[in-house]
């Protein structure tokens, strides 16, 4: 893997010893019943998010850097980007924008990796999680 120089220390081949990873390209549906990998590039090439179908709706765990403002931009930003805000860190801004739109369209609930509220809301879905639609 060609990691950026600042992250090369994280890519230690010993971490993968004994593992038998399956490499996938694009969406993979039903890796387990009701659990899907969604292709959400932009933050990184080949980025993925995980969708979990529950009785209360679809929960998507974002595999890219994002916060609530990416899915519901502040009023002053909506004049420029009405649907979504591109995540700040990305390798491809167009892909990142499309990935936010995809998650926003497909998710009933979104678990955001870089939003402090994610870690205080408890189990998702529940009444502590805002409905995405």
DOMAR-593744 format. One record per residue: residue number from 1; x, y, z of N, C-alpha, C in turn; residue in three letters. Coordinates in steps of 0.001 Angstrom, whole numbers, padded with zeros to 6 digits. Layout:
  pos      n.X      n.Y      n.Z     ca.X     ca.Y     ca.Z      c.X      c.Y      c.Z  code
  NUM        X        Y        Z        X        Y        Z        X        Y        Z   ALA
...
This chain:
  pos      n.X      n.Y      n.Z     ca.X     ca.Y     ca.Z      c.X      c.Y      c.Z  code
    1   000847  -001183   000000   000000   000000   000000   000882   001231   000000   UNK
    2   000546   002210  -000804   001302   003456  -000861   000682   004480   000071   UNK
    3   001028   004380   001321   000495   005306   002318   001200   006647   002195   UNK
    4   000481   007749   002491   001159   009041   002550   002296   008972   003567   UNK
    5   003353   009716   003312   004551   009658   004160   004230   009852   005640   UNK
    6   003311   010746   005953   002997   011028   007360   002283   009866   008049   UNK
    7   001787   008887   007283   001076   007751   007869   001794   006417   007683   UNK
    8   002968   006432   007071   003665   005171   006795   003903   004351   008059   UNK
    9   004101   005013   009186   004353   004280   010432   003152   003432   010838   UNK
   10   001966   003752   010362   000766   002983   010690   000639   001706   009859   UNK
   11   001348   001627   008760   001235   000495   007848   002354  -000505   008111   UNK
   12   002186  -001277   009139   003160  -002282   009524   002671  -003637   009013   UNK
   13   003428  -004288   008127   002987  -005582   007581   002703  -006628   008660   UNK
   14   003329  -006503   009813   003091  -007460   010896   001637  -007420   011370   UNK
   15   000971  -006282   011205  -000426  -006171   011632  -001332  -007127   010854   UNK
   16  -000912  -007500   009663  -001740  -008342   008800  -001371  -009816   008856   UNK
   17  -000312  -010137   009593   000105  -011538   009674  -001019  -012395   010246   UNK
   18  -001262  -013513   009595  -002283  -014442   010061  -003692  -014093   009609   UNK
   19  -003862  -012943   008973  -005183  -012554   008469  -005325  -012994   007020   UNK
   20  -006530  -013208   006615  -006818  -013560   005234  -007851  -012565   004709   UNK
   21  -007401  -011324   004420  -008374  -010301   004029  -008989  -010588   002660   UNK
   22  -010216  -010174   002515  -010903  -010247   001227  -010976  -008830   000683   UNK
   23  -010415  -008604  -000464  -010432  -007285  -001065  -011639  -007183  -001985   UNK
   24  -012357  -006087  -001874  -013565  -005910  -002666  -013486  -004596  -003426   UNK
   25  -014264  -004513  -004466  -014326  -003308  -005274  -015795  -002960  -005458   UNK
   26  -016175  -001768  -005058  -017569  -001366  -005196  -018420  -001826  -004030   UNK
   27  -019720  -001885  -004252  -020662  -002312  -003215  -020623  -003826  -003048   UNK
   28  -020832  -004265  -001831  -020967  -005697  -001551  -022198  -005846  -000673   UNK
   29  -023220  -006512  -001193  -024467  -006656  -000460  -024498  -007977   000287   UNK
   30  -025066  -007924   001473  -025253  -009101   002316  -023955  -009851   002600   UNK
   31  -022950  -009117   003124  -021760  -009833   003597  -022161  -010725   004770   UNK
   32  -023174  -010277   005471  -023959  -011055   006428  -025387  -010602   006179   UNK
   33  -026392  -011360   006561  -027767  -010916   006305  -028021  -009504   006859   UNK
   34  -028403  -008592   005966  -028728  -007230   006364  -027538  -006316   006588   UNK
   35  -026327  -006765   006276  -025125  -005936   006436  -024446  -005819   005077   UNK
   36  -024200  -004571   004665  -023693  -004300   003325  -022513  -003336   003392   UNK
   37  -021572  -003483   002464  -020503  -002513   002279  -020913  -001596   001138   UNK
   38  -020810  -000295   001363  -021161   000685   000340  -019899   001413  -000099   UNK
   39  -019720   001533  -001378  -018585   002249  -001941  -018826   003742  -001746   UNK
   40  -018024   004370  -000897  -018159   005801  -000614  -016782   006456  -000697   UNK
   41  -016258   006612  -001911  -014922   007184  -002074  -014922   008689  -001861   UNK
   42  -013750   009249  -001864  -013594   010693  -001756  -012643   011059  -000648   UNK
   43  -012943   010602   000570  -012021   010831   001687  -010731   010071   001405   UNK
   44  -010887   008826   000983  -009764   007993   000551  -010187   007287  -000731   UNK
   45  -009223   006872  -001551  -009607   006080  -002719  -010182   004744  -002248   UNK
   46  -011279   004339  -002828  -011860   003049  -002457  -012551   003033  -001116   UNK
   47  -012889   004194  -000570  -013528   004267   000745  -014830   003487   000807   UNK
   48  -015120   002979   001991  -016342   002208   002188  -017046   002637   003465   UNK
   49  -018340   002480   003457  -019174   002661   004639  -019947   001366   004838   UNK
   50  -020491   001185   006028  -021220  -000044   006342  -022686   000298   006568   UNK
   51  -023568  -000398   005863  -025013  -000232   006039  -025549  -001445   006778   UNK
   52  -026372  -001175   007784  -026991  -002237   008574  -028497  -002023   008523   UNK
   53  -029211  -003005   008002  -030667  -002929   007940  -031239  -003431   009257   UNK
   54  -032010  -002570   009933  -032621  -002917   011215  -034134  -002807   011087   UNK
   55  -034840  -003232   012100  -036302  -003122   012107  -036739  -001658   012075   UNK
   56  -035898  -000755   012597  -036228   000675   012633  -035756   001420   011396   UNK
   57  -035036   000750   010503  -034541   001399   009295  -033073   001105   009064   UNK
   58  -032543   001719   008030  -031146   001493   007652  -030226   002453   008409   UNK
   59  -029229   001875   009064  -028185   002637   009749  -026941   002553   008884   UNK
   60  -026342   003701   008576  -025081   003691   007835  -023992   004257   008730   UNK
   61  -022934   003472   008866  -021745   003894   009602  -020796   004461   008556   UNK
   62  -020593   005776   008601  -019763   006428   007591  -018317   005989   007724   UNK
   63  -017722   005669   006594  -016313   005314   006571  -015454   006486   006146   UNK
   64  -016003   007684   006231  -015234   008873   005859  -015408   009943   006932   UNK
   65  -014468   010881   006965  -014513   011967   007952  -015736   012832   007682   UNK
   66  -016589   012986   008685  -017770   013817   008506  -018373   014171   009859   UNK
   67  -019179   015205   009834  -019934   015632   011005  -021342   015990   010560   UNK
   68  -022190   016387   011496  -023582   016719   011151  -023675   017796   010086   UNK
   69  -022742   018754   010111  -022804   019860   009151  -022614   019386   007709   UNK
   70  -021988   018233   007503  -021846   017717   006143  -023187   017267   005573   UNK
   71  -024084   016804   006423  -025388   016316   005983  -026471   017380   006101   UNK
   72  -026261   018345   006963  -027202   019450   007152  -026385   020724   007336   UNK
   73  -025937   021323   006218  -025055   022488   006309  -025706   023665   007028   UNK
   74  -024886   024519   007670  -025417   025738   008286  -026094   026617   007231   UNK
   75  -026992   027464   007667  -027799   028285   006750  -026947   029082   005767   UNK
   76  -025853   029688   006232  -025034   030502   005329  -024338   029652   004261   UNK
   77  -024064   028411   004567  -023422   027510   003604  -024444   026959   002615   UNK
   78  -025691   026785   003066  -026728   026229   002185  -026959   027086   000945   UNK
   79  -026620   028374   001011  -026760   029231  -000163  -025814   028786  -001279   UNK
   80  -024699   028169  -000900  -023705   027710  -001872  -023841   026208  -002128   UNK
   81  -023960   025446  -001053  -024059   023983  -001093  -025365   023589  -000415   UNK
   82  -026492   023617  -001123  -027783   023403  -000462  -028020   021992   000075   UNK
   83  -027463   020975  -000569  -027779   019603  -000172  -026827   019029   000862   UNK
   84  -025552   019345   000710  -024544   018744   001583  -023269   019571   001509   UNK
   85  -022406   019350   002467  -021128   020044   002537  -020022   019011   002371   UNK
   86  -019089   019290   001479  -017981   018368   001231  -017159   018222   002510   UNK
   87  -016863   016986   002922  -015992   016803   004084  -014652   017499   003862   UNK
   88  -014070   018006   004932  -012856   018815   004841  -011622   018087   004354   UNK
   89  -011480   016829   004692  -010312   016065   004264  -010740   015057   003210   UNK
   90  -010120   015152   002031  -010497   014248   000956  -009396   014196  -000093   UNK
   91  -009395   013137  -000870  -008479   013033  -002004  -009186   013410  -003302   UNK
   92  -010528   013446  -003271  -011300   013813  -004447  -012589   014474  -003967   UNK
   93  -012680   015784  -004162  -013822   016522  -003611  -015151   016125  -004255   UNK
   94  -015161   015839  -005544  -016412   015451  -006206  -016906   014103  -005683   UNK
   95  -015988   013139  -005564  -016371   011838  -005010  -016846   011977  -003569   UNK
   96  -016158   012817  -002796  -016542   013010  -001391  -017953   013584  -001296   UNK
   97  -018259   014567  -002132  -019589   015173  -002153  -020647   014136  -002528   UNK
   98  -020383   013364  -003572  -021328   012333  -004004  -021526   011267  -002928   UNK
   99  -020474   010954  -002173  -020600   009962  -001098  -021498   010477   000016   UNK
  100  -021364   011758   000361  -022255   012343   001373  -023698   012284   000875   UNK
  101  -023920   012653  -000377  -025279   012609  -000930  -025837   011187  -000926   UNK
  102  -024997   010220  -001242  -025463   008834  -001258  -025890   008386   000130   UNK
  103  -025048   008645   001115  -025382   008243   002488  -026639   008968   002944   UNK
  104  -026715   010257   002647  -027887   011047   003040  -029166   010461   002429   UNK
  105  -029088   010013   001189  -030252   009458   000490  -030641   008078   001018   UNK
  106  -029649   007234   001325  -029927   005835   001649  -030118   005548   003132   UNK
  107  -029674   006446   004004  -029697   006151   005444  -030941   006695   006127   UNK
  108  -031473   005899   007041  -032477   006411   007969  -031782   007035   009178   UNK
  109  -030650   006458   009547  -029808   006960   010637  -028366   006918   010157   UNK
  110  -027576   007933   010543  -026175   008000   010138  -025300   008068   011382   UNK
  111  -024337   007162   011457  -023336   007215   012525  -022120   007917   011938   UNK
  112  -021815   009083   012484  -020747   009937   011980  -019463   009671   012760   UNK
  113  -018389   009420   012043  -017143   009056   012720  -016474   010216   013435   UNK
  114  -016712   011431   012991  -016017   012568   013581  -016991   013591   014155   UNK
  115  -017944   013112   014900  -018897   013998   015563  -019013   013541   017006   UNK
  116  -018734   014439   017937  -018702   014061   019358  -020022   013482   019851   UNK
  117  -021137   013872   019247  -022440   013349   019678  -022562   011847   019429   UNK
  118  -021810   011349   018458  -021836   009917   018151  -021531   009089   019387   UNK
  119  -020654   009581   020227  -020172   008798   021361  -020992   008999   022630   UNK
  120  -022037   009820   022553  -022873   010050   023739  -024323   009620   023534   UNK
  121  -024661   009181   022344  -026059   008847   022039  -026438   007408   022355   UNK
  122  -025484   006555   022601  -025807   005164   022906  -026129   004356   021670   UNK
  123  -026949   003346   021863  -027282   002398   020800  -028032   003100   019668   UNK
  124  -027693   002735   018448  -028377   003272   017275  -029029   002119   016528   UNK
  125  -030264   002258   016120  -031160   003392   016295  -031826   003398   017667   UNK
  126  -032139   004591   018121  -032911   004798   019346  -033451   006219   019299   UNK
  127  -034212   006603   020316  -034781   007953   020327  -033721   009030   020531   UNK
  128  -032484   008662   020866  -031407   009644   021023  -030752   009998   019690   UNK
  129  -031102   009257   018644  -030524   009485   017323  -031542   010184   016432   UNK
  130  -031146   011287   015790  -032081   011954   014882  -032328   011109   013639   UNK
  131  -033556   011111   013201  -033926   010399   011974  -033400   011221   010805   UNK
  132  -032764   010576   009853  -032162   011262   008715  -033202   011732   007711   UNK
  133  -034362   011106   007688  -035366   011464   006668  -036558   012132   007305   UNK
